[in-house]
């Protein structure tokens, strides 16, 4: 694939600005080498302190101070020719950890750093503070010269994730999760030395904020290599620390003739099927959590309920939004729905009525991934029954299966003499059950008659 890199116009315009030295740095160079259009373009500028950078940028367009963990590190610049989110422009800087007992120590390893911008610091020294060699590259936007002191281009070509220095994860354990996300997205594998460093620092992931863990988990899950990266995380001990609710699944024997794998491997195979199908974030999360309740409760229905409770608590801890929590929890709770051996149109409508159209297709997909992940041959008749059930769900999709599909509303029932209050909701639910059983009943006058004489549908 041809390299595209940062927009040439952005690089050209940056080269024209009155900065002494300008270098493109970081992820946009990595993306260029991988043949991708970068989402962000960042620049390192030597020869100007932050205050001077701000003044120079404001001579051209809007610019604001750029802060990291509350510290001034550079400028965010919004020229008319730049991306909507702006351009980060920073001078070189040194970073060193703030240790326990020192002024400013908070206990959060991701923010416990001293940051010292230094306009005259050599580019190599700035690159040396970065996490991985594939991120520690720079290119002079005027001459085109690459500065790659740690072999990032070679590592990227070889599919290797390698730490720049031995203290990378000791200083900031979030880099472990960031590295695993890069592996998932970029198809990399940490080398032996980096694995050792990650393993040693993995317990410190517990010190990170839940929000940071969630951000990197989402990035990891978004990649084509999500399952491989989670297996690496498991081997390093990072997975059990980042997701303690999931840890009990690791190595758990399912003691079932219909399951070929331990529970963690079964779940990861289900996630792999979801990734192969191009599933979205909520669907991948549901695959990751769908069987987490198995060690806690016997039986399909029981483990699904237990898993939903565990999933809800875990996603709340990880600061997911309410909509995501509700969606994923519902999929986990309902993923063990009964599959008829002889499916009918009625069973398809009852399924739609119970789970709602909002979740139906995702649940059908989750069941497919769950079946694939068993690792054993499924009888042909069971496969055919499942496929028939899916076809029937599609065929019955537009039948009245939700309260909003009924030909009457609560106001209609009140006007017909049904007492206001809880009786209205109860009456509508009875009518829906009747209509699910026989869609031909979904006529206004018919439903009003049934509402007045509820014994006819009880």
N, C-alpha and C positions, 0 to 999 in steps of 0.2 A: 504494500500500500504506500502511495506517495506521501511524504511528509508534508504537512501543511503548516503546523506550528501556530504561533501567535499571528494575528492579522498583520500582514506586511505593512499596512498603512500605519498601524499603531507603533511598530518598531521604527519606521521611518520618521514619524512625527516626534517620537521621543528623542531620536538622534538629533533632531533640529533644535531642540530646546537648549537653553544656555547653561547646561550642566557640564562640569568638567569631565566626568567619566560616567557612562551609563551602561549598565549590564542587565540583560534579561536573565532572570534566575528562577529556579525551582520547577514547579509542576508543569508549566507551559513547555519547557524544554523536554521534559520527560514525555509529555503527550505528543510533541512533535516527532520524537524518535519512534513512538509507537504508531504514528500515522493518524493521530486524532487531532481534532480541532480543540484547543484548550478552552476551558470555561473561564479561567482567570489568567491574567498576565501581570506579573509582578516585576518590579525593577529595583535594582540596587544602584545607588548613585554615590560615588566617592567625591570628596572635595568640598562638601557643603554640610554644615550642621543642620539639624532638623528645622530650626527657626529660619535659616536662610532658604532651605528647600521650600518651606511654606510660602515665603515671600516670592520666590521665583515662580512657583506654580500659580499663585494668585495673580500674577501679571498676565497670565494666559486664560485662566478659567477658575471656576470654583474649586476650592481646596480646603480641607479640614485636617485637624490633627488626627493622627492614627495612633491608637493606644492598644497595648497588649497587657492584659492583667492590670489595667489602670495606669500603665507606664507609657509615657510618650516615646514612640519608636520611629515615627515617620509621618508621612502625609498620604491622605487619600485624595485623589485628583480626579476631577470630572471634566475633561476637555470635551468639546463637541464631537471630536473624532474618536473618542474612547468608548468602552463598553458602558452600559447603563449603570452597572454597580460601581463604576469608578476603577481607578488604577492605584495600586499600592506602590508607593515610592519610599524607600527607606535608605538611610546611610548604613554602612557596615556597623556591626555591633558585636560586643562580647557578652556572653551570658555565663553566670556561675550560680550554682545552687545556694540557697539560703538554708543553713543547717539548723537543727534543733538547738535552741538556746540563743541563737543570733537574732538581732533586731529584724523585725519583719517576718519572722517565721510564722506560718499559719497552719502547717500540717498538711496542706494540699500540694503534693509534689508537682502538679501541673503548673502552679502559679508561684511556687517558692523559688524565684529566680531574681538575681540582680541583673539588670539590663543596662549596658553601658554603650550607647551609640558613640562611634568614633569615626569621624569623617575621613580620616587618613588611614584607617586600618586596611591592610591588603585584602583583596577579595578572597584569597585562599583562606585567610584566617576567619573570615565571616562564614565561608562554606564549611569550615571544620566544626562549627558549633551545631550543624544540622544533623538530622537523625540518620538518614540512609544515603548511601552513595548515589542512588538514582535521583535523589532530591538535592544533592550537593554539587550542582553544575551551574555554570554561568556562561553567558556569551556577550561579548562586546557588541552593542547594537550598531556601532559605527564601522568597526573593522571586520566584524563577523568572527573574530577569534573566540574559540571555545576555551574555557577554563574548567578543567575536569581533573583536579589533582588526586581524586580518590577512585577513579576508574568507573564512574557511574554509567558511561555509555557502554563499556564492555559488560558490566553487570546486567544492564538492561537487555542487551543482546543475548546474554546467556540465560536470562530468566532468573537471576539471582537477586535476592534481597540481602544486603550486607550493611551492617551498622558502620557508621563512620568511625566511631571510637568506643572503647570499652565501657565508658560511663553513660552511654546513651540512654539506657533504660533505668539505670540506678538514679539518674538525675530526674527522669520523667517517665514513669511507667505507662503513661498514656501512649507513648510511642510504640509499645508492644501491640496495642489494639490498632493503632494507625498503620503499623507495618503489616498486620494481618489483613486489614482492609485493602491495602495496596496489593497484597498477594492475590486477593480475590478479584480485584478489578483489573490488574495488569498481568496476571498469569505468572507471578513470581513465586519462588520458594526461598525461605531463609537458608543461608548456608549454615554449616555445623557450628561455627563460632557464634554466629548471631543467635541460633537456637539456644546455645548454652547461656548466653547473656540474658535472653528473654526468660528462660526457665528460672534463673536465679532471681530475677526481679518480679516474676509473676505475682507473688503474694502481695506486692505493693499496689496491685490494681485495686485492692479493697480500699485504699486510701483515696481513690479518685471520686469525684462527684458522679452521681448516677446519670446526670444529664450528659456528661462527657462519654461515659460508657455507652449510653443509648445512641449518641451520634455516630460513634464508630461502629457499633453493631449494625446500624442501618446501612452504613456505607459498605460494610463487609457483606451483608445480605444482598445488596444490590448487584454484586458482581457475579459474573459467570462462574467464578471459582469459589463461590461461597462455601460449599460443602468441604472442599479441600482445605480451605483456610480454617474452618471450624475443627477439622480433624487435627490440624497442626496446633490450634489453640488448646485442644484437649490434651495432646501429647506434652505440651509445654506446662500444663497446669493452669493456664490462663482462663480457660473456659469455665472451670469450676469456681474460680474466684469472681469472674465477671458476672456469671449467672448462677449463683449458689442454689437457686430453686431448681435448676436443671441438673445439678451435680449428681443427685441420687440416680439418675438415669444411666450414668457412665458405668458400663460393665454389668448392668442389671440383667440377669437371666430371666427371660420371659416364660420359661418352662412350658412351651407350647409347641405341639407338632406342626402348627400352622405358621410358625415364625422361625426363620432361619438365623436371625441375628439377635445379638443383645439389644436392649431397648435403645441405647444411644445410637447404635448403627441403624436400627430400624428407622428411627426418627430422621437421621441424616440421609438415608436412602429416600425417604418421603420428600424431604427438602430438595434433594437432587432432582427428583421427578418434577417438582414444582418449578425449579429453576429452568429445567429443560423445556417446560411448557411456557416459559416467559411470564410466570406469575408475578403479580405486583407485590408491593411491600406487605400489605396486610395478609395476603395469601401465604407469603413466605414465612411470616411470623407465625401464622396458624400452623403451618407444617412443622415449624421448629418446636412448637409447644403442644401439639395435638395430643400426645400420649404421656405428657409429664405426670399425669395422675395415676398411671398404672401401678407404681410401687406403693401407692397409698390406699388403693381401694380395689376390691375384686369386681369382676363383671364389667361389661362394656358400658352400661349406663352409669354405673357408680364411678368408674375411672374417668369418664367424660365429665361428670359433675365435679369431681375432685380436681381434675385438670383445669377446668374453667376457673375455679376459685384460686388455684395456684397461679394461673396465667394472669388473672385480673390483678392480684396482689403484686406480681413481678413487674407487670407493665406500669402499674402505678408507681412502684419504687423507681423505675427507670424513667419516669416523667414523660411517658407517652401521653398524647392528647386523649381526651375523653372519647372522641369518635373512633379512634384506632383501638382503644381498649375495648369499647363495646363491640366493635366488629370482630376482632380477633377472639375475644372471649366467647361470643356467640358461636363462631365456627368451631372452637374447641369443644364447647358443651354439646353441640349438635352433631359432631362428626361421626358418632356411633349410631346414627339413625338406622332403624330397621329397614333392611333391603328385602323386599318380597321375593321369594323363590319363584312365584308366579305373579309378577306385577300386573296391575290393572290400572285403568284410567282413574278409578277411585283412589287407589293408593298413591298415585302421582298427585292428585288434587289434595289429598290429605297432607302429603309432604309439603306442598307449596303453602298450604294454609298454616301449617305449624311453624315453618321456618321463614316464610315470607319470600317474595321474589328477590328482595335485596340480597339474600344469602344463598338462595337455592343453587345457582350455578357454581358458586365457590365451594359449596358443600359437596356437590357432585364431583368436582375436580379433586377436592381433598380426599374423598373416598377412593378415587382412582389412584392417587399418589400413595395412599395408605395401603391399598391392595398390592401395588407394584412393589412396595418396600418390604413385603413379607419375605421375599426371597425364596418362596416355594411356588410350585405350580398350582394354579387355581383351577378347579374342575371346569371343563368347558361349559357345562350347563350354568354354573354360577356366573361366569363371564357373560354369557348370553343374557341371563336374567338382569344383570346390572346394566348392560347396554340397552336392553328393552326398557328398563325403568327410566333411563336417561331420555330415551326417545319419547316415552309417554309424558315425562315432565315437560319436554318441549312442546308436545302436542297439546297439552292441557294448560299451557302457560297463560292464555288469555281468558280462561274460564274464571268465574267469580270465586276467588279464594281468599280475599282480604276484605275487611270491613268496608273499605272505600269502594269495593266493587258492587256492593249491594244496591239494589234499585230503590232503597229507602234510606232515610237518614233518621237521626234521633228526633228531629222536629216533626217528621211525618208520624212517628209513633206517638209523640205527645198529643198531636192533633187528633189521633185516633183513640185517645183515652188511656194510653199507657202512662202510669204514674211517673212523674219526673224523679230523677235521682238514680240510685244504683240499678233500679229495675230496667232503665233504658239500656244500659250497657249489657245487662244480662240478656235482655230480649234480642239485641242485635247479635250477640254471640250465638244464641240459639238459632237465629235465622241463618247466620253464616254456616253453621254446621249443617243445617238442612239443605242449603244451596250447594255446599261442597258435595254432599251426598247425591243431590239431584239438581244440576245447574238449570234445568228447565223451570224451576220454581222462582227464579230470579226475575219476577215481574212485580211491579209496584202493588197492584191490587192483591195479588196472591200473598205477598209478604205481609201486607197489612192485615189480611185475614188470619194468617198464621200467628201474627203478633197478638191479636185479640183473643185467639183461642190457642194458647201455647200448648195445651195438652195434646194437640194434634201433631206436634213436632218433638215432644219429649220422648 
